[in-house]
Amino acid sequence: MSTPGASAPAAGLRLSLDWQPLALLLGLMALALPLMGSASSWATLTLAGLAMGLIIFIIASGLTLVFGLMDVLNFGHGVFIALGAFMATTVMGGMSGWTGEGSSLAANLVAVGLACLAGMAVAGAVGLVFERVLVRPVYGMHLKQILITMGGMIIGEECIKLLWGAQLVPLPVPEALRGSLLLGDVAIEKFRLLAVVLGLAVFAGLLWVLNRTKLGLLIRAGVQDREMVESLGYRIRRLFVAVFVAGSALAGLGGVMWGLYQQGVTPQIGAQVNTLIFIVIIIGGLGSTLGCFVGALAVGLMANYCGFLFPKAALFSNIGLMVAVLMWRPQGLYPVGVR
């Protein structure tokens, strides 16, 4: 059986940072400003797009982590997103006194925090089973990985229907996180501010773990030379399983935030987001944490700008962005090596 690994580690920040992909974000912002004609509308949509992009990054970071460190194409990632979102409906539904009218901001944040923890815990636990039963037998076989993980997602969706039903389940934003803050003529939604803080925390945490800790060093060394690391007494298989569980937990966290963003959850929510997150990781460069971050922000900005300026083209805007990026950089914004 092949072992998980890749020819290059999942990229955090390069030693010599390539600034050109970051100019893509500035270019999108600069192009949108004259088209809108209103600085306040532009600023509102820009902030909303960045917040949306950071939610997408949280969802996609788990998938790019698993591919970058384990070389596993997990097309079943959507089931962990859906699990996180449905756990949020259960937890927050049982804490209506903490999230409804008259509740405080602190109570709302506690409720959201507990929903996030529950979503991560359940998604991580299911991810452990998913890795052992479905993924482990197909390490190193990408075509079989795609087929078996897609099958796992279909089965997972049916299980979710048995537990929560097939209909839309409302997931309203807690009372204190509704509405917007006004800075002059610029409106900033309160929930999106929370998404920005959480998304930046996840990004910083991933870079720190992968580049500044012994755990990250062992994982990256295990990717490069598994036998050498195992000869030093470290159990690389356990580390790789932990990576898969962590990626699943991040998907669960992203599912909670995406469900709140949509204010409703269906069993198909993961499958619906799957296409978007694959666009993000392709734009960023397969397995690149920094690329995933920049790609998610670009997708968020493009979706908001096109939704406002060209509503009929909004559905295809991100595919167009992906095509344009790949024509410029065929391996993505921050490629981590040829596999």
Secondary structure, DSSP 4 states (H G I P E B T S, - for coil): -PPP--SSPPB-S-SS---HHHHHHHHHHHHHHHHH--HHHHHHHHHHHHHHHHHHHHHHHHHHHHHHHH----TTHHHHHHHHHHHHHHHHHTTHHHHSTT--HHHHHHHHHHHHHHHHHHHHHHHHHHIIIIIGGGTT-HHHHHHHHHHHHHHHHHHHHHHH-SS-EE-PPPGGG-SEEEETTEEEEHHHHHHHHHHHHHHHHHHHHHHHSHHHHHHHHHHH-HHHHHHTT--HHHHHHHHHHHHHHHHHHHHHHHHHHHTEE-TTHHHHHHHHHHHHHHHH-TTBHHHHHHHHHHHHHHHHHHHHH-GGGHHHHHHHHHHHHHHH-TT-SS-----
